[in-house]
Amino acid sequence: MDNHFRVPPTWYDFEPRPEGLEELVVIDTSVKEPECEHEWCAMKSTSKWSGPAEEFGTYMSTDGVWRKLDIQGMDDEHSDL
């Protein structure tokens, strides 16, 4: 049981980064990729938008498409909300 929780003796061995992978830096309890914009490579293919929405009752879905909210009972009477 004690062996299960031990740190392996090779924990400090350094292996070179494979070609094509971005550098990953660990800082305390977080990570970043300093070679990429915003220090996170996963941001490359995201949709970025800062409000307000293009039209009342719409939102940008996770696939980057503007969609209309479909809320029961919502009509023009409530458009000031």
TIROLO-122363 format. One line per 4 residues: number of its first residue (from 1); for each residue y negated, z negated, x of N, C-alpha, C. Coordinates in nm, 4 decimals, always signed. Layout:
REM residues N
NUM) Y Z X Y Z X Y Z X | ... $
//
This chain:
REM residues 81
1) +0.1199 +0.0000 +0.0830 +0.0000 +0.0000 +0.0000 -0.1256 +0.0000 +0.0870 | -0.1235 -0.0713 +0.1992 -0.2405 -0.0805 +0.2863 -0.2765 +0.0560 +0.3448 | -0.1784 +0.1393 +0.3766 -0.2037 +0.2714 +0.4359 -0.2800 +0.3640 +0.3414 | -0.2639 +0.3448 +0.2135 -0.3288 +0.4306 +0.1152 -0.4812 +0.4235 +0.1264 $
5) -0.5353 +0.3098 +0.1636 -0.6791 +0.2893 +0.1661 -0.7412 +0.3034 +0.3042 | -0.6657 +0.3361 +0.4034 -0.7192 +0.3484 +0.5392 -0.7931 +0.4793 +0.5598 | -0.8918 +0.4757 +0.6458 -0.9637 +0.5964 +0.6852 -0.8800 +0.6655 +0.7915 | -0.8560 +0.7964 +0.7773 -0.7724 +0.8656 +0.8769 -0.8387 +0.8647 +1.0141 $
9) -0.7594 +0.8619 +1.1208 -0.8156 +0.8545 +1.2558 -0.8972 +0.9778 +1.2947 | -0.8871 +1.0864 +1.2207 -0.9607 +1.2087 +1.2543 -1.0864 +1.2253 +1.1682 | -1.1337 +1.1196 +1.1034 -1.2470 +1.1294 +1.0105 -1.3735 +1.1821 +1.0776 | -1.3883 +1.1629 +1.2066 -1.5104 +1.2018 +1.2765 -1.4996 +1.3395 +1.3414 $
13) -1.3841 +1.4057 +1.3336 -1.3689 +1.5383 +1.3942 -1.4596 +1.6395 +1.3249 | -1.5284 +1.7185 +1.4042 -1.6204 +1.8186 +1.3526 -1.5560 +1.9551 +1.3567 | -1.5630 +2.0281 +1.2456 -1.5150 +2.1656 +1.2420 -1.6332 +2.2560 +1.2150 | -1.6443 +2.3677 +1.2833 -1.7576 +2.4579 +1.2607 -1.7577 +2.5122 +1.1172 $
17) -1.8764 +2.5398 +1.0696 -1.8933 +2.5928 +0.9340 -1.8433 +2.7363 +0.9281 | -1.7600 +2.7700 +0.8287 -1.7132 +2.9084 +0.8143 -1.8297 +3.0029 +0.7870 | -1.8173 +3.1247 +0.8335 -1.9191 +3.2278 +0.8144 -1.9470 +3.2483 +0.6664 | -2.0746 +3.2567 +0.6284 -2.1123 +3.2850 +0.4907 -2.1388 +3.1626 +0.4047 $
21) -2.1116 +3.0443 +0.4552 -2.1384 +2.9220 +0.3788 -2.2715 +2.8618 +0.4222 | -2.3496 +2.8141 +0.3249 -2.4763 +2.7500 +0.3551 -2.4505 +2.6088 +0.4084 | -2.5456 +2.5580 +0.4858 -2.5342 +2.4233 +0.5402 -2.5512 +2.3211 +0.4284 | -2.4676 +2.2193 +0.4267 -2.4755 +2.1105 +0.3299 -2.5089 +1.9832 +0.4059 $
25) -2.6200 +1.9202 +0.3708 -2.6665 +1.7999 +0.4398 -2.6522 +1.6810 +0.3465 | -2.5905 +1.5740 +0.3938 -2.5749 +1.4515 +0.3153 -2.6825 +1.3538 +0.3580 | -2.7581 +1.3035 +0.2586 -2.8635 +1.2051 +0.2835 -2.8384 +1.0872 +0.1906 | -2.8007 +0.9746 +0.2479 -2.7652 +0.8556 +0.1691 -2.6613 +0.8935 +0.0647 $
29) -2.6999 +0.8951 -0.0632 -2.6030 +0.9255 -0.1694 -2.6259 +1.0619 -0.2330 | -2.7069 +1.1463 -0.1707 -2.7313 +1.2792 -0.2270 -2.7027 +1.3872 -0.1229 | -2.7039 +1.5113 -0.1678 -2.6809 +1.6245 -0.0786 -2.7868 +1.7314 -0.1034 | -2.8106 +1.8147 -0.0026 -2.9015 +1.9280 -0.0178 -2.8559 +2.0408 +0.0723 $
33) -2.9016 +2.1614 +0.0413 -2.8727 +2.2799 +0.1200 -3.0066 +2.3340 +0.1701 | -3.0495 +2.2911 +0.2886 -3.1836 +2.3233 +0.3369 -3.2108 +2.4714 +0.3601 | -3.1093 +2.5533 +0.3700 -3.1288 +2.6962 +0.3940 -3.1639 +2.7727 +0.2662 | -3.1577 +2.7071 +0.1504 -3.1812 +2.7747 +0.0228 -3.3125 +2.7296 -0.0400 $
37) -3.3681 +2.8151 -0.1261 -3.4890 +2.7807 -0.1994 -3.4609 +2.6577 -0.2852 | -3.5541 +2.5662 -0.2911 -3.5419 +2.4394 -0.3636 -3.4306 +2.3517 -0.3068 | -3.3814 +2.3850 -0.1902 -3.2765 +2.3114 -0.1191 -3.1475 +2.2948 -0.1992 | -3.1210 +2.3909 -0.2883 -2.9953 +2.3893 -0.3627 -2.9598 +2.5326 -0.3982 $
41) -2.8514 +2.5859 -0.3379 -2.8153 +2.7266 -0.3527 -2.7738 +2.7631 -0.4950 | -2.7253 +2.6675 -0.5710 -2.6847 +2.6963 -0.7084 -2.8041 +2.7338 -0.7957 | -2.9266 +2.7110 -0.7483 -3.0464 +2.7468 -0.8247 -3.0750 +2.8969 -0.8195 | -3.0039 +2.9712 -0.7345 -3.0312 +3.1147 -0.7172 -3.0210 +3.1932 -0.8473 $
45) -2.9236 +3.1615 -0.9294 -2.8986 +3.2423 -1.0494 -2.9373 +3.1697 -1.1782 | -3.0336 +3.0773 -1.1718 -3.0733 +3.0042 -1.2916 -3.1935 +3.0689 -1.3589 | -3.2116 +3.0360 -1.4848 -3.3302 +3.0781 -1.5588 -3.4295 +2.9633 -1.5549 | -3.5509 +2.9933 -1.5162 -3.6520 +2.8885 -1.5060 -3.7596 +2.9129 -1.6108 $
49) -3.7957 +2.8088 -1.6836 -3.8968 +2.8209 -1.7869 -3.9662 +2.6881 -1.8023 | -4.0969 +2.6905 -1.8163 -4.1687 +2.5694 -1.8501 -4.2502 +2.5994 -1.9746 | -4.2376 +2.5147 -2.0739 -4.2845 +2.5267 -2.2107 -4.4232 +2.5825 -2.2277 | -4.4752 +2.5948 -2.3419 -4.4021 +2.5809 -2.4683 -4.3137 +2.7025 -2.4945 $
53) -4.2290 +2.6912 -2.5957 -4.1403 +2.8029 -2.6299 -4.2228 +2.9231 -2.6734 | -4.1639 +3.0414 -2.6649 -4.2356 +3.1633 -2.7017 -4.2751 +3.1640 -2.8489 | -4.1952 +3.1022 -2.9320 -4.2196 +3.0999 -3.0759 -4.1631 +2.9704 -3.1316 | -4.2282 +2.9138 -3.2349 -4.1792 +2.7905 -3.2956 -4.0363 +2.8091 -3.3447 $
57) -3.9522 +2.7100 -3.3206 -3.8142 +2.7133 -3.3682 -3.7212 +2.7946 -3.2817 | -3.7615 +2.8238 -3.1560 -3.6743 +2.8976 -3.0654 -3.6447 +2.8136 -2.9424 | -3.5418 +2.8505 -2.8718 -3.5039 +2.7838 -2.7476 -3.4360 +2.8834 -2.6551 | -3.4361 +2.8531 -2.5261 -3.3642 +2.9375 -2.4315 -3.2262 +2.8768 -2.4114 $
61) -3.1229 +2.9519 -2.4432 -2.9860 +2.9034 -2.4296 -2.9425 +2.9034 -2.2833 | -2.8277 +2.8475 -2.2575 -2.7801 +2.8361 -2.1191 -2.7516 +2.9705 -2.0547 | -2.7380 +3.0762 -2.1356 -2.7180 +3.2099 -2.0776 -2.8497 +3.2856 -2.0614 | -2.9636 +3.2140 -2.0793 -3.0946 +3.2725 -2.0565 -3.1477 +3.3575 -2.1701 $
65) -3.0860 +3.3499 -2.2878 -3.1269 +3.4288 -2.4038 -3.2065 +3.3404 -2.4998 | -3.3212 +3.3923 -2.5496 -3.3994 +3.3184 -2.6488 -3.3292 +3.3276 -2.7829 | -3.3085 +3.2136 -2.8460 -3.2400 +3.2091 -2.9751 -3.3236 +3.1289 -3.0744 | -3.2992 +3.1516 -3.2022 -3.3695 +3.0811 -3.3084 -3.2880 +2.9577 -3.3465 $
69) -3.3565 +2.8437 -3.3620 -3.2892 +2.7230 -3.4088 -3.2415 +2.7445 -3.5511 | -3.1223 +2.7012 -3.5809 -3.0677 +2.7144 -3.7152 -3.0504 +2.5735 -3.7714 | -3.1600 +2.5194 -3.8265 -3.1577 +2.3835 -3.8786 -3.1698 +2.3896 -4.0302 | -3.0746 +2.3301 -4.0984 -3.0767 +2.3276 -4.2446 -3.2054 +2.2624 -4.2932 $
73) -3.2756 +2.3250 -4.3879 -3.3955 +2.2678 -4.4479 -3.5232 +2.2926 -4.3688 | -3.5174 +2.3529 -4.2519 -3.6374 +2.3804 -4.1728 -3.6997 +2.5101 -4.2238 | -3.8260 +2.5036 -4.2600 -3.8959 +2.6226 -4.3079 -4.0397 +2.6201 -4.2574 | -4.1205 +2.7143 -4.3030 -4.2600 +2.7229 -4.2560 -4.3410 +2.5990 -4.2900 $
77) -4.3012 +2.5265 -4.3940 -4.3715 +2.4042 -4.4328 -4.3716 +2.3005 -4.3203 | -4.2670 +2.3046 -4.2391 -4.2522 +2.2082 -4.1303 -4.2904 +2.2658 -3.9943 | -4.3569 +2.3790 -3.9911 -4.3847 +2.4451 -3.8643 -4.4846 +2.3687 -3.7779 | -4.5541 +2.2691 -3.8346 -4.6491 +2.1913 -3.7550 -4.5811 +2.0768 -3.6807 $
81) -4.4514 +2.0606 -3.6965 -4.3801 +1.9496 -3.6290 -4.3544 +1.9807 -3.4845 $
//
